[in-house]
Amino acid sequence: MRQTIEQNNKLQALDQPLKMAYMKADEDRIAVMDTMKATRYKEWLKRLQKDVYLSESVSVLNAQIDALKTAKQ
């Protein structure tokens, strides 16, 4: 059972995390947040970098953008 769970987790993991950066407005906002809230925000961003569904959504959007660029040429 544990092997199956481990295999499933490996299949769902991304090979490379998504590249994300704070926006300037977020950096300014984080600077004035209390430490607990800032920590939760940073952890949330770390989880988003590993999100399989977000990664797939980004891939779909990139494919649509590429298709539009190709259609315009």
C-alpha positions as CSV (number, residue, x, y, z in Angstrom):
1,M,0.0,0.0,0.0
2,R,2.8,2.4,0.9
3,Q,4.6,1.7,-2.3
4,T,1.4,2.5,-4.3
5,I,1.1,5.8,-2.4
6,E,4.7,6.7,-3.0
7,Q,4.4,5.9,-6.8
8,N,1.3,8.0,-7.0
9,N,3.0,10.9,-5.3
10,K,6.0,10.6,-7.7
11,L,3.7,10.6,-10.7
12,Q,1.9,13.7,-9.4
13,A,5.1,15.7,-8.6
14,L,6.5,18.2,-11.1
15,D,9.9,17.6,-12.6
16,Q,10.8,21.2,-12.0
17,P,8.9,23.7,-9.9
18,L,7.1,26.6,-11.6
19,K,9.1,29.8,-11.7
20,M,7.3,32.5,-9.7
21,A,8.3,35.8,-8.3
22,Y,6.7,38.3,-6.1
23,M,5.2,41.3,-7.8
24,K,6.5,44.7,-6.6
25,A,3.2,45.5,-4.9
26,D,3.4,42.2,-3.0
27,E,6.9,42.9,-1.9
28,D,5.8,46.2,-0.4
29,R,2.8,44.6,1.2
30,I,4.9,41.7,2.7
31,A,7.3,44.2,4.2
32,V,4.5,45.6,6.4
33,M,2.8,42.3,7.3
34,D,3.2,40.6,10.6
35,T,5.6,37.7,10.5
36,M,2.9,35.0,10.7
37,K,0.9,36.3,7.8
38,A,4.1,36.8,5.7
39,T,5.2,33.3,6.4
40,R,1.8,31.9,5.4
41,Y,2.0,33.9,2.2
42,K,5.4,32.6,1.3
43,E,4.4,29.0,2.1
44,W,1.4,29.5,-0.2
45,L,3.6,30.6,-3.0
46,K,5.9,27.6,-2.5
47,R,2.9,25.3,-2.7
48,L,1.8,27.0,-5.9
49,Q,5.2,26.3,-7.5
50,K,4.5,22.5,-7.0
51,D,0.9,22.6,-8.1
52,V,0.3,20.1,-10.9
53,Y,-3.0,21.7,-12.0
54,L,-1.5,25.2,-12.1
55,S,1.3,23.8,-14.2
56,E,-1.0,22.2,-16.6
57,S,-3.1,25.4,-16.9
58,V,0.0,27.4,-17.7
59,S,0.9,24.9,-20.4
60,V,-2.5,25.1,-21.9
61,L,-2.4,28.9,-21.9
62,N,1.1,28.9,-23.5
63,A,-0.1,26.6,-26.2
64,Q,-3.0,28.9,-27.0
65,I,-0.7,31.9,-27.1
66,D,1.6,30.1,-29.5
67,A,-1.3,29.1,-31.7
68,L,-2.5,32.7,-31.9
69,K,1.0,33.9,-32.8
70,T,1.2,31.2,-35.5
71,A,-2.2,32.2,-36.8
72,K,-1.2,35.9,-37.1
73,Q,1.8,35.0,-39.2
